[in-house]
Amino acid sequence: MPTLATSLRARFRALCLATTGGFALLASGAAVAEPAPGAFAYKWNASVPAEMITPADILQALIWTGHIGMADGGGTEAVRAASQAWQTAKRRTATDRLPDEQAVELVSEGLKRRDDAGWATLRDDAVGFAVGMPTKLAKLAPPQSEGAMLWYHADGIVGQSVGVRYGGAGCATIGTLYTSLLKKGDAHRARSDDGFAIVASSGGSQILTRALCHPGGIVITVTSVPNDRPELQRALFAATMAGTAIHRSFNPSARPRPKIEELPAAPMESADGQIARPRPTGTAPANLDTAGMTDRLKLVRRVAGDLRAEEIFEKAAGAVYMVKADKSIGSAVAVSESDLLTNCHVVGDKTQVLLVRDRQELKATVVSMNINADRCVLRVEAKLPKWVGVRPYSDIKVGERAITIGTPQGLELTVAEGIVSSKRSQNDSKLIQTSAPISQGSSGGGLFDAQGELLGITTFYFKAGQNLNFAVAAEEFSRPGGQPDEAKAAGP
């Protein structure tokens, strides 16, 4: 740790020894509430839906992109000014409220910077506190006692120490502690009834000292960031301020049980209910094409005249098959007399699967597998009786009708209706968001338009929201140089 941080710890010890009188642990003692969960409570490997972004997420994004610092506060005016500064930096027109697409862009940028730092939570539920920690920039060592303080040290590009004070009167002495640490030339000072923050310079670093009090004691965080990383200083200091909390059960005399708690995956689930993320992991089998594409589908642009739901089902359902791959069951949609589209997490590591339709089984081979994009292409030797055309992504309009058809849990074909809610991207793959329900077990099923043409392959949904369902755009399966656009579907 830098010299100043070591000096701070020594001064804490001296102050603790000078404090007289005991204290009592109060079950009803004051506590700092942890922020309510939002987009920043999770790790994402999908685009964040605009519907799930809260004002707290905007504030966190502005913190991590460096547009709001400790001295700025988090009030409405500060957030508006910072949001407009972000818009100006992006060469956008400044507005009082961020449009949805800009909110998604800002939050996505903030999430990336947070994840680049490896932001996680140092939590000790036995003692009763939680502190944000950049685990990719600092490595945590076992806790150690130093006088009347228990310290949790982490060192690396960033230095971070968390101290828990055993004795003293807690909030009754927080003012004395604050005064004892003040030095001429401090870059920032802030004092409140339940704590304080001081930013001071030491050599080539800036050091934040953050303290919070409880009737039972005090938690102190000392964070050191080098001056050659000013954007990291601004982000980490503000994030540490927001991410430090004392629990109501705070007990500084408890045996420490620290753990680094990684952020959970975003509350999403594949349409087959088998995985909690929209794409699988792993690698494709050797010698297998890894594009997840086929040149045998045909693109079909929208024509006037919507069909009724029953007419859409009659036209498109014949192209939807149940897929059996070992213990996994999903769906696939035929886009030519030989090729079908599905999700890779449906087929798993299998290169041969079974297609089931009207109690008849048909062998299919996986001929192209893009695991990261969750796109797999199946091929059969026998000629399929029905298939559908594919709508170009650029031709899909937000607000148009959308129909899902799949085989949930291996049951008969199921149909549901909604609209195209939005068009998004994830991992360089185009997605279609829809309000049409995706029945659990329908991964690899089809999202169709009002003419029965294929918009996308139903893939995952967010469990924390309503009608937040997603399909990989069917055109993403189209290999460049394949079939030209057609005015109408090619299937019979």
C-alpha positions in Angstrom: 0.0 0.0 0.0 1.2 3.6 -0.6 2.9 5.4 2.3 -0.2 7.6 3.0 -2.4 4.6 3.3 0.0 3.1 5.8 0.0 6.4 7.7 -3.8 6.5 7.8 -3.9 3.0 9.3 -1.4 4.0 12.0 -3.5 7.1 12.8 -6.6 5.0 13.1 -4.9 2.7 15.6 -3.7 5.7 17.7 -7.2 7.2 17.7 -8.8 3.9 18.8 -6.3 3.5 21.7 -7.0 7.0 22.8 -10.7 6.5 22.9 -12.0 5.6 26.4 -15.2 3.9 27.5 -16.9 0.9 26.2 -19.9 0.5 23.9 -23.0 -1.7 23.6 -24.1 -3.5 20.4 -27.6 -2.2 19.6 -29.9 -4.6 17.6 -31.8 -1.6 16.3 -28.7 0.4 15.4 -28.6 2.6 12.3 -27.5 1.1 9.0 -26.7 2.3 5.5 -29.2 0.7 3.1 -27.7 -1.1 0.1 -29.0 0.2 -3.3 -32.0 -1.6 -4.8 -31.1 -4.1 -7.6 -31.1 -2.7 -11.1 -29.2 -3.4 -14.3 -25.9 -2.7 -12.5 -26.7 -5.5 -10.0 -26.0 -8.1 -12.7 -23.4 -9.1 -15.3 -24.8 -9.1 -18.9 -23.8 -10.9 -22.0 -26.9 -9.5 -23.8 -28.1 -6.1 -24.6 -29.8 -4.5 -21.7 -33.5 -3.9 -22.5 -34.5 -0.2 -22.3 -37.5 -1.3 -20.2 -35.2 -2.5 -17.4 -33.1 0.6 -17.1 -33.9 2.7 -14.0 -32.7 6.1 -12.9 -30.2 4.4 -10.6 -28.7 2.6 -13.6 -28.3 5.9 -15.4 -26.5 7.3 -12.3 -24.2 4.2 -12.1 -23.4 4.4 -15.8 -22.5 8.1 -15.5 -20.2 7.2 -12.6 -18.4 4.5 -14.5 -18.1 6.6 -17.7 -16.5 9.4 -15.6 -19.3 11.9 -16.1 -20.3 12.1 -12.4 -17.7 12.2 -9.6 -17.8 12.3 -5.8 -18.1 16.1 -5.7 -21.0 16.2 -8.2 -23.5 14.3 -6.1 -26.3 12.3 -7.5 -29.2 14.7 -7.6 -31.5 15.3 -10.5 -29.7 18.3 -11.8 -26.3 16.6 -11.5 -27.6 13.6 -13.4 -29.2 15.8 -16.1 -26.0 17.8 -16.6 -23.8 14.7 -16.7 -26.2 13.0 -19.2 -26.0 16.1 -21.4 -22.2 16.1 -21.1 -22.2 12.4 -22.3 -24.5 13.4 -25.2 -22.2 16.2 -26.2 -19.2 13.9 -26.0 -21.0 11.5 -28.4 -22.0 14.5 -30.6 -25.7 14.1 -29.9 -28.2 16.8 -29.3 -28.5 17.5 -25.6 -32.0 16.6 -24.2 -33.6 16.8 -20.8 -34.3 13.0 -21.0 -32.2 10.4 -22.7 -34.0 8.6 -25.5 -34.3 4.9 -25.0 -31.6 3.9 -27.5 -29.1 6.4 -25.9 -29.9 5.1 -22.4 -29.1 1.6 -23.6 -25.8 2.8 -25.1 -24.8 4.7 -22.0 -25.7 1.9 -19.6 -23.9 -0.6 -21.9 -20.8 1.6 -21.9 -20.9 1.9 -18.1 -21.3 -1.8 -17.6 -18.3 -2.6 -19.8 -16.1 -0.2 -17.9 -17.3 -1.7 -14.6 -16.6 -5.3 -15.8 -13.2 -4.3 -17.1 -12.3 -3.4 -13.5 -13.7 -6.7 -12.3 -16.1 -4.9 -9.9 -17.4 -7.3 -7.3 -18.4 -7.1 -3.6 -16.2 -7.8 -0.7 -18.8 -9.1 1.8 -18.4 -10.2 5.3 -21.9 -11.1 6.5 -20.6 -12.3 9.9 -19.2 -8.8 10.7 -21.9 -7.1 8.7 -20.6 -4.9 5.9 -20.2 -4.9 2.1 -17.7 -2.9 0.0 -17.3 -2.7 -3.8 -13.9 -4.0 -5.0 -12.1 -3.9 -8.4 -11.0 -7.6 -8.4 -9.1 -7.3 -11.7 -7.0 -4.5 -10.3 -6.4 -5.6 -6.7 -5.9 -9.0 -5.1 -7.4 -9.6 -1.6 -5.3 -11.0 1.2 -6.6 -12.7 4.4 -7.9 -10.3 7.1 -5.5 -9.3 9.9 -5.9 -7.5 13.2 -3.9 -4.3 13.9 -4.6 -3.0 17.3 -8.3 -2.3 17.7 -8.8 -2.6 13.9 -9.5 -5.5 11.7 -8.1 -4.9 8.2 -8.8 -6.5 4.8 -6.0 -5.5 2.4 -6.0 -5.8 -1.4 -3.0 -4.7 -3.5 -2.4 -4.3 -7.3 -2.8 -1.5 -9.8 -5.2 -0.2 -7.2 -4.7 -0.5 -3.5 -7.7 -1.0 -1.3 -8.0 -1.6 2.5 -11.1 -2.1 4.5 -10.9 -1.5 8.2 -13.4 -2.5 10.9 -13.1 -0.7 14.2 -13.6 -2.9 17.2 -14.0 -0.3 20.0 -15.1 3.2 20.5 -18.5 4.8 20.5 -19.1 4.5 16.7 -21.1 7.5 15.4 -20.3 9.4 18.6 -16.6 9.6 17.6 -16.9 9.8 13.8 -16.4 13.6 14.0 -13.2 13.2 16.0 -11.9 10.7 13.5 -12.7 13.0 10.6 -10.9 15.9 12.2 -7.9 13.9 13.0 -7.4 12.9 9.3 -7.8 16.3 7.7 -4.7 17.7 6.1 -3.9 20.9 4.3 -4.3 20.4 0.5 -6.9 17.7 0.7 -8.5 17.5 -2.8 -12.0 16.7 -1.4 -13.8 16.6 1.9 -17.3 15.7 2.8 -18.9 15.1 6.2 -22.3 13.7 7.2 -23.9 12.4 10.4 -23.1 8.9 9.5 -19.6 9.2 7.9 -17.2 11.2 5.8 -15.0 11.1 2.7 -11.6 12.6 2.2 -9.5 12.6 -1.0 -5.8 13.3 -0.5 -2.6 13.1 -2.6 0.4 11.0 -1.9 3.2 10.9 -4.4 1.8 9.6 -7.7 -1.6 8.6 -6.3 -4.9 9.9 -5.0 -6.3 8.2 -2.0 -10.0 8.1 -0.9 -10.7 7.5 2.7 -14.4 6.6 3.2 -15.9 6.0 6.6 -19.4 4.9 7.8 -20.5 4.6 11.3 -22.9 2.4 13.3 -23.7 2.5 17.0 -21.5 -0.6 17.2 -18.4 0.7 15.4 -17.0 2.1 12.2 -16.1 0.7 8.7 -13.3 2.6 6.9 -12.3 2.0 3.2 -9.0 3.4 1.9 -8.7 3.3 -1.9 -5.5 4.3 -3.7 -5.5 4.9 -7.5 -2.4 6.2 -9.5 -2.6 9.7 -11.0 -1.9 8.3 -14.5 -5.4 6.8 -14.4 -7.6 9.9 -13.8 -10.7 8.4 -15.4 -10.3 5.3 -13.1 -9.8 7.5 -10.1 -13.0 9.4 -10.8 -15.0 6.2 -11.4 -13.6 4.1 -8.6 -13.9 6.8 -6.0 -17.6 7.5 -6.9 -18.3 3.7 -7.1 -16.7 3.1 -3.7 -18.8 5.8 -2.2 -21.9 4.3 -3.6 -21.0 0.7 -2.9 -20.0 0.8 0.8 -22.7 -0.4 3.3 -23.0 -1.3 6.9 -25.7 -3.9 7.7 -28.2 -3.7 10.6 -26.6 -6.8 12.0 -23.1 -5.1 12.2 -21.0 -6.8 14.8 -17.3 -5.8 14.7 -16.4 -8.4 17.3 -17.6 -11.3 15.2 -15.1 -13.8 13.7 -14.5 -12.5 10.2 -15.7 -14.6 7.2 -14.9 -12.5 4.1 -15.8 -13.5 0.6 -15.7 -12.0 -2.8 -19.2 -12.1 -4.3 -19.3 -11.9 -8.0 -22.2 -10.2 -9.6 -24.9 -12.7 -10.7 -25.8 -13.2 -14.3 -28.6 -11.1 -15.6 -32.0 -12.6 -14.8 -32.6 -14.2 -18.2 -33.4 -17.7 -19.2 -33.1 -19.6 -22.5 -36.4 -20.5 -24.1 -35.9 -24.1 -23.1 -35.4 -23.2 -19.5 -32.1 -25.2 -19.3 -29.5 -22.4 -19.1 -29.5 -19.0 -17.5 -27.8 -17.1 -20.3 -28.7 -16.5 -24.0 -25.8 -18.4 -25.4 -23.9 -21.6 -24.5 -20.2 -21.9 -24.0 -17.6 -24.2 -25.5 -16.2 -24.8 -28.9 -17.6 -26.4 -32.0 -16.4 -30.0 -32.9 -13.3 -30.1 -35.1 -13.8 -29.7 -38.9 -17.3 -28.3 -38.4 -18.2 -25.0 -40.1 -18.3 -22.3 -37.4 -20.3 -19.6 -39.2 -23.7 -20.7 -38.1 -25.0 -19.9 -41.6 -26.5 -21.4 -44.7 -26.7 -20.2 -48.3 -29.9 -22.2 -48.9 -32.4 -19.9 -47.3 -34.2 -17.2 -49.3 -34.9 -13.6 -48.1 -38.5 -12.4 -48.5 -39.5 -8.8 -48.1 -42.8 -7.8 -46.6 -45.9 -7.6 -48.8 -49.2 -5.9 -48.1 -52.1 -7.8 -46.5 -51.9 -9.4 -43.1 -53.1 -12.9 -42.5 -55.3 -13.9 -39.5 -53.5 -15.8 -36.7 -55.0 -19.1 -37.8 -53.9 -18.5 -41.4 -50.3 -17.7 -40.2 -50.3 -20.9 -38.2 -51.6 -23.0 -41.1 -48.9 -21.6 -43.4 -45.9 -21.6 -41.0 -46.5 -24.5 -38.6 -45.6 -27.1 -41.1 -42.0 -25.8 -41.1 -41.5 -26.1 -37.3 -40.1 -29.4 -35.9 -39.3 -30.7 -32.5 -35.6 -31.4 -32.0 -34.3 -34.2 -29.8 -30.6 -34.1 -28.9 -29.9 -36.7 -26.2 -31.7 -35.3 -23.1 -32.3 -31.9 -24.7 -35.6 -31.0 -26.5 -36.1 -27.9 -28.5 -37.4 -26.7 -31.9 -36.1 -25.9 -35.4 -37.6 -24.1 -38.4 -37.1 -25.3 -42.0 -36.0 -22.6 -44.4 -35.3 -24.8 -47.4 -36.1 -28.3 -48.6 -33.0 -29.4 -46.7 -31.9 -26.9 -44.0 -33.4 -25.9 -40.7 -32.4 -23.2 -38.2 -32.1 -23.7 -34.4 -30.1 -22.6 -31.4 -26.8 -24.3 -30.6 -27.8 -24.7 -26.9 -30.6 -27.0 -28.2 -28.2 -29.4 -29.9 -25.4 -29.1 -27.3 -22.3 -31.0 -28.4 -24.2 -33.3 -30.7 -23.5 -33.4 -34.5 -26.5 -35.7 -35.1 -30.1 -35.0 -33.8 -33.6 -36.2 -34.5 -36.4 -34.1 -35.9 -39.9 -35.1 -34.8 -43.1 -34.3 -36.5 -46.4 -36.1 -36.4 -44.8 -39.0 -34.4 -42.3 -39.4 -37.3 -38.6 -39.1 -36.7 -36.0 -37.8 -39.2 -32.3 -37.7 -38.8 -30.6 -34.4 -39.2 -26.9 -33.4 -39.2 -25.5 -30.2 -37.7 -23.6 -28.6 -40.6 -22.8 -25.2 -39.2 -22.4 -24.1 -35.5 -21.6 -20.6 -34.2 -21.7 -21.2 -30.5 -21.1 -17.5 -29.4 -24.0 -16.3 -31.5 -26.1 -19.4 -30.6 -26.8 -20.1 -34.3 -26.9 -23.7 -35.6 -27.9 -25.1 -39.0 -29.3 -28.6 -39.4 -29.5 -30.5 -42.7 -31.5 -33.5 -43.8 -31.0 -35.8 -46.8 -34.7 -36.3 -47.5 -36.7 -33.4 -49.0 -38.7 -31.5 -46.4 -42.4 -31.0 -47.4 -42.7 -27.3 -46.1 -40.4 -24.4 -45.4 -40.6 -20.7 -45.0 -38.9 -17.5 -46.3 -36.8 -15.2 -44.1 -37.4 -11.5 -43.7 -34.4 -9.3 -44.0 -33.5 -7.6 -40.7 -33.6 -4.1 -42.3 -37.2 -4.8 -43.5 -38.5 -5.7 -40.0 -40.5 -2.8 -38.4 -40.9 -2.1 -34.7 -44.5 -2.4 -33.9 -45.5 -4.9 -36.6 -47.3 -8.1 -35.6 -45.3 -11.2 -34.5 -46.3 -14.8 -34.0 -44.3 -17.4 -32.1 -44.6 -21.1 -33.0 -42.7 -23.8 -31.1 -42.8 -27.2 -29.4 -42.5 -26.4 -25.7 -41.5 -29.4 -23.5 -42.1 -31.7 -26.5 -45.8 -30.9 -26.7 -47.8 -30.1 -29.7 -47.1 -26.9 -31.7 -48.0 -23.8 -29.6 -48.8 -20.4 -31.1 -48.8 -17.0 -29.4 -49.2 -13.4 -30.7 -47.6 -10.1 -30.0 -45.6 -7.3 -31.7 -42.0 -6.6 -32.5 -41.0 -4.4 -29.5 -37.5 -3.5 -30.6 -34.4 -4.4 -32.6 -31.2 -4.8 -30.7 -27.7 -6.3 -31.0 -25.7 -8.6 -28.8 -22.1 -9.9 -29.3 -22.3 -8.5 -32.9 -25.5 -10.5 -33.5 -28.8 -8.9 -34.3 -31.8 -9.6 -32.0 -35.5 -9.0 -32.2 -37.3 -8.2 -29.0 -41.0 -9.2 -29.0 -44.0 -9.1 -26.7 -45.1 -12.4 -28.2 -44.8 -15.0 -25.3 -42.0 -17.6 -25.6 -43.2 -20.8 -24.0 -40.5 -22.5 -21.9 -39.1 -25.3 -24.0 -39.4 -23.4 -27.3 -35.7 -22.6 -27.9 -35.1 -22.9 -31.7 -38.8 -22.1 -32.5 -39.9 -19.5 -34.9 -40.9 -15.8 -34.6 -43.1 -15.2 -37.7 -44.5 -12.1 -39.3 -48.1 -11.4 -40.4 -47.5 -13.3 -43.7 -46.0 -16.3 -42.0 -42.4 -15.5 -43.0 -39.6 -16.1 -40.5 -38.4 -13.1 -38.5 -36.1 -14.9 -36.0 -35.4 -18.0 -33.9 -36.8 -17.7 -30.4 -33.9 -17.9 -28.0 -34.3 -16.4 -24.5 -36.3 -14.1 -22.2 -35.7 -12.0 -19.1 -37.3 -13.4 -16.0 -37.3 -10.1 -14.2 -39.5 -8.3 -16.8 -42.7 -8.7 -18.5 -42.9 -9.5 -22.3 -39.1 -9.2 -22.6 -38.6 -12.0 -25.1 -35.8 -12.3 -27.7 -35.1 -14.0 -31.0 -31.9 -14.2 -33.0 -32.7 -12.5 -36.3 -33.2 -15.2 -39.0 -31.2 -13.2 -41.5 -28.1 -13.7 -39.3 -28.2 -17.3 -40.5 -27.9 -16.2 -44.1 -24.4 -16.8 -45.6 -23.3 -13.9 -47.8 -23.5 -14.7 -51.5 -26.5 -17.0 -50.9 -30.0 -16.7 -52.4 -31.2 -13.3 -53.6 -34.2 -11.5 -52.2 -37.6 -12.8 -53.4 -40.9 -11.1 -53.5 -42.7 -14.0 -51.8 -41.9 -17.1 -49.9 -40.1 -20.0 -51.6 -41.8 -22.8 -49.7 -44.8 -24.7 -50.9 
